[in-house]
Amino acid sequence: MKDVVIVGGGIAGLAAAWRLRHRDVVLLEAQGRVGGRIRSERRGPYWLNWGGHVFAGGNSATGWLLGDTGIDSTKVPGSLAGLAMNGRLLLKGRVESYPFRIPMSWPSRLAMLKTGAKVGLAVARYARIVKPRPGEDEAARQQRVYDFMNDRSFADFIGELPEDAEALFKPTVTRSAADIDQISAGAGVGYFSLVWNIGGGLSQSILGGPSTLTEGIAAALSGRVELGSAVDEIVQKPRSVVIRYRQGGAEKQIEARYAVLATPATVSHRVAVDLEPEVREALSKVVYGPYVSAAFLSDETGRQGWDDAYAIATPKQSFNIALNMSNIVRAREAERRPGSSIMTFSPGSLARGLLDLDDDGIRKTYLADLDNVLPGFADNVVEAEVQRWPTGAPYCFPGRAKLQQALTRRGGRVFLAGDYLGTLYTETAIQTGLSAAQEVQSLLATERQSLPAI
Ligand SMILES: Cc1cc2nc3c(=O)[nH]c(=O)nc-3n(C[C@H](O)[C@H](O)[C@H](O)COP(=O)(O)OP(=O)(O)OC[C@H]3O[C@@H](n4cnc5c(N)ncnc54)[C@H](O)[C@@H]3O)c2cc1C
């Protein structure tokens, strides 16, 4: 019997496996690669990216994992708050000045300023809510964040806005994968906090691309990661868990003392058939929105207008943000090398609009819109690949706070991990993976101590 089986090789499962690597552990991953919603591939000095790209740093679970695995990261250089709208590209200056620098009507500008002030005040409140309090554990802090303005949607909070004003607010909030009438007011405000106080949120980039971390962990676990292994059912017994899965067409099963279930909530609900009914019900209520993304590699030479920018919000296009993965390389080179690596990213309703097209249709739509945002870029593209993410990200809808207690209840031999258990994406995934591993570790140690001496 194994000590522990980890189901799901996204960053949550890999973080748990890393923490438990000195135990008899096996990780089962349904796909032919690890990483889940983290996916990058290297191309010379650059990397193409389709999934998670900015990470927590410093005193966070991610910071600890990066340090412990020896993976290099750096603060994202350049502007994170670029804006391309109504024919103007803004890469410098304070965001508050944007309404005056983008061509738009005066009623839109005034609405923008009024709503900006309202959101600004709420962001200041959110900053106090999110801050850890002395002596409090992470669960209490997380519950408080979920509770914040969880009784109405962000659309209700900001009210009706003229078209251009709404277009300016939308791309930030909808990056959550929810539209503004689906996400709670508090989570929408939280998104502004993430973007405006970027230093405290997700601001680290992994050198070589995010898959450097996930593939690095998998390599270190050599032989204990089984790809192409889709778990169908996890059943708990008094002293063990039995995991049934399919591998290369064959039905298999494995028994372990404990399991860490690090799959999206939809899958966890389906496979963990004998979790407490309240926990299973809460899992069934977690809601995901879709994403579509694409990675583009170009071969232009000479400096480009976008070289120093990392993130450019793009209202009214088929993607709502363009991300310049190559600006991390730019910041570290003595002479500008040819080429750029750009990622486009369409969440929520933008993704739903694209999912009906084939990949070629999505590529063409993106390239046409990229030409509006980064003039000349599309002519030099040498590689372009689309990625569909039907369960792009779980989002916090009005009423989501009520699920948290059941989702985090402990009991039995199956421990849940994944980004749907909190509000900070990869940081939540890593933090919940590490704490599930820590609990398994303590239980294994206790069991060992209580075994009769032979
Ligand atoms: C386009 C995009 C951009 C993003 N940007 C950011 C960002 O900049 N910063 C950030 O922090 N987050 C970002 N995110 C979110 C971030 O990627 C996720 O929060 C995080 O990767 C989730 O990790 P996870 O391990 O919880 O889940 P997943 O990555 O979904 O991992 C779950 C794993 O379980 C596997 N699995 C599923 N079913 C089974 C089964 N039956 N048996 C075995 N295995 C199974 C899956 O194949 C997958 O590998 C982004 C996501 C996307 C898609």
The ligand as an SDF file (V2000), in Angstrom:
LIG
                    3D

 53 58  0  0  0  0  0  0  0  0999 V2000
   -5.2520   31.5300  -19.5550 C   0  0  0  0  0  0  0  0  0  0  0  0
   -5.0430   31.4890  -18.0670 C   0  0  0  0  0  0  0  0  0  0  0  0
   -4.3490   32.5210  -17.4360 C   0  0  0  0  0  0  0  0  0  0  0  0
   -4.1520   32.4860  -16.0630 C   0  0  0  0  0  0  0  0  0  0  0  0
   -3.3900   33.4650  -15.4700 N   0  0  0  0  0  0  0  0  0  0  0  0
   -3.0380   33.3430  -14.1670 C   0  0  0  0  0  0  0  0  0  0  0  0
   -2.0390   34.1850  -13.5910 C   0  0  0  0  0  0  0  0  0  0  0  0
   -1.4310   34.9970  -14.2790 O   0  0  0  0  0  0  0  0  0  0  0  0
   -1.7430   34.0190  -12.2710 N   0  0  0  0  0  0  0  0  0  0  0  0
   -2.3440   33.0580  -11.5110 C   0  0  0  0  0  0  0  0  0  0  0  0
   -2.0310   32.9540  -10.3160 O   0  0  0  0  0  0  0  0  0  0  0  0
   -3.2500   32.2160  -12.0440 N   0  0  0  0  0  0  0  0  0  0  0  0
   -3.5890   32.3240  -13.3530 C   0  0  0  0  0  0  0  0  0  0  0  0
   -4.4490   31.4260  -13.9130 N   0  0  0  0  0  0  0  0  0  0  0  0
   -5.0720   30.4180  -13.0550 C   0  0  0  0  0  0  0  0  0  0  0  0
   -4.0670   29.3210  -12.7100 C   0  0  0  0  0  0  0  0  0  0  0  0
   -3.5100   28.8090  -13.8940 O   0  0  0  0  0  0  0  0  0  0  0  0
   -4.8010   28.2520  -11.9170 C   0  0  0  0  0  0  0  0  0  0  0  0
   -5.3650   28.8530  -10.7680 O   0  0  0  0  0  0  0  0  0  0  0  0
   -3.8910   27.1180  -11.4220 C   0  0  0  0  0  0  0  0  0  0  0  0
   -2.9960   26.7090  -12.4200 O   0  0  0  0  0  0  0  0  0  0  0  0
   -4.7980   25.9710  -10.9680 C   0  0  0  0  0  0  0  0  0  0  0  0
   -4.0150   24.9030  -10.5020 O   0  0  0  0  0  0  0  0  0  0  0  0
   -4.7110   23.5820   -9.9380 P   0  0  0  0  0  0  0  0  0  0  0  0
   -3.6160   22.6360   -9.6880 O   0  0  0  0  0  0  0  0  0  0  0  0
   -5.6420   23.9540   -8.8470 O   0  0  0  0  0  0  0  0  0  0  0  0
   -5.6580   23.0660  -11.1300 O   0  0  0  0  0  0  0  0  0  0  0  0
   -5.2830   22.5250  -12.5850 P   0  0  0  0  0  0  0  0  0  0  0  0
   -4.1300   23.2740  -13.1350 O   0  0  0  0  0  0  0  0  0  0  0  0
   -6.5500   22.5260  -13.3690 O   0  0  0  0  0  0  0  0  0  0  0  0
   -4.8070   21.0330  -12.3260 O   0  0  0  0  0  0  0  0  0  0  0  0
   -5.6990   19.9560  -12.1940 C   0  0  0  0  0  0  0  0  0  0  0  0
   -5.0790   18.7540  -12.8610 C   0  0  0  0  0  0  0  0  0  0  0  0
   -5.9290   17.6330  -12.6560 O   0  0  0  0  0  0  0  0  0  0  0  0
   -5.9260   16.8610  -13.8410 C   0  0  0  0  0  0  0  0  0  0  0  0
   -7.1230   16.0170  -13.8580 N   0  0  0  0  0  0  0  0  0  0  0  0
   -8.4010   16.3880  -14.1330 C   0  0  0  0  0  0  0  0  0  0  0  0
   -9.2180   15.3260  -14.0400 N   0  0  0  0  0  0  0  0  0  0  0  0
   -8.4540   14.2670  -13.6750 C   0  0  0  0  0  0  0  0  0  0  0  0
   -8.7360   12.8920  -13.4050 C   0  0  0  0  0  0  0  0  0  0  0  0
   -9.9740   12.3870  -13.4900 N   0  0  0  0  0  0  0  0  0  0  0  0
   -7.7010   12.0860  -13.0540 N   0  0  0  0  0  0  0  0  0  0  0  0
   -6.4260   12.5610  -12.9630 C   0  0  0  0  0  0  0  0  0  0  0  0
   -6.1160   13.8500  -13.2210 N   0  0  0  0  0  0  0  0  0  0  0  0
   -7.1140   14.7010  -13.5600 C   0  0  0  0  0  0  0  0  0  0  0  0
   -5.9060   17.9080  -14.9460 C   0  0  0  0  0  0  0  0  0  0  0  0
   -5.4940   17.3470  -16.1810 O   0  0  0  0  0  0  0  0  0  0  0  0
   -4.9180   18.9130  -14.3770 C   0  0  0  0  0  0  0  0  0  0  0  0
   -3.5950   18.6390  -14.7460 O   0  0  0  0  0  0  0  0  0  0  0  0
   -4.6680   31.4230  -15.2960 C   0  0  0  0  0  0  0  0  0  0  0  0
   -5.3540   30.3780  -15.9250 C   0  0  0  0  0  0  0  0  0  0  0  0
   -5.5240   30.4010  -17.2960 C   0  0  0  0  0  0  0  0  0  0  0  0
   -6.2130   29.2420  -17.9630 C   0  0  0  0  0  0  0  0  0  0  0  0
  1  2  1  0
  2  3  1  0
  2 52  2  0
  3  4  2  0
  4  5  1  0
  4 50  1  0
  5  6  2  0
  6  7  1  0
  6 13  1  0
  7  8  2  0
  7  9  1  0
  9 10  1  0
 10 11  2  0
 10 12  1  0
 12 13  2  0
 13 14  1  0
 14 15  1  0
 14 50  1  0
 15 16  1  0
 16 17  1  0
 16 18  1  0
 18 19  1  0
 18 20  1  0
 20 21  1  0
 20 22  1  0
 22 23  1  0
 23 24  1  0
 24 25  2  0
 24 26  1  0
 24 27  1  0
 27 28  1  0
 28 29  2  0
 28 30  1  0
 28 31  1  0
 31 32  1  0
 32 33  1  0
 33 34  1  0
 33 48  1  0
 34 35  1  0
 35 36  1  0
 35 46  1  0
 36 37  1  0
 36 45  1  0
 37 38  2  0
 38 39  1  0
 39 40  1  0
 39 45  2  0
 40 41  1  0
 40 42  2  0
 42 43  1  0
 43 44  2  0
 44 45  1  0
 46 47  1  0
 46 48  1  0
 48 49  1  0
 50 51  2  0
 51 52  1  0
 52 53  1  0
M  END
$$$$
